Amino acid sequence: MSGSGPTGHDTPERRANPRTRLKKIAYIGVEPDNGAIVLDASGGGLRFCAAAPFHQSGTIQFSFSLS
């Protein structure tokens, strides 16, 4: 199986749960004042692009919103 790597070239898929691009925009609201757009997801994780860096000092509270 192959996937599309960050450069757009086919690369071997190494994940146990291959990620899939979402068909609709999904937004993650991160408390207290950050957010992110989900780029792809799987049963084992997701990739997103955040508006600002995350600074973890404990549990990160977030919510999803689909457009």
C-alpha positions, 0 to 999 in steps of 0.5 A: 500500500502507498500513501501521499507523503508531505512532498506529494510523492508516493511513499510506503504506508507504515501506519497500522491505521492509514489516515484519510483526508476528510471530505469536509472541513473539521475545526478543533477548538482548543481552550483557552484561545487556540484552534486548528483545522484537521488535515487527515484522521484515522482510528489511531490519530489525526493530523492538524494545523494549529493557529498557534503553538500548543503549550501543554501544561496539563490536559488539553481541552478541545472540541470538534466542529464539522462544517 
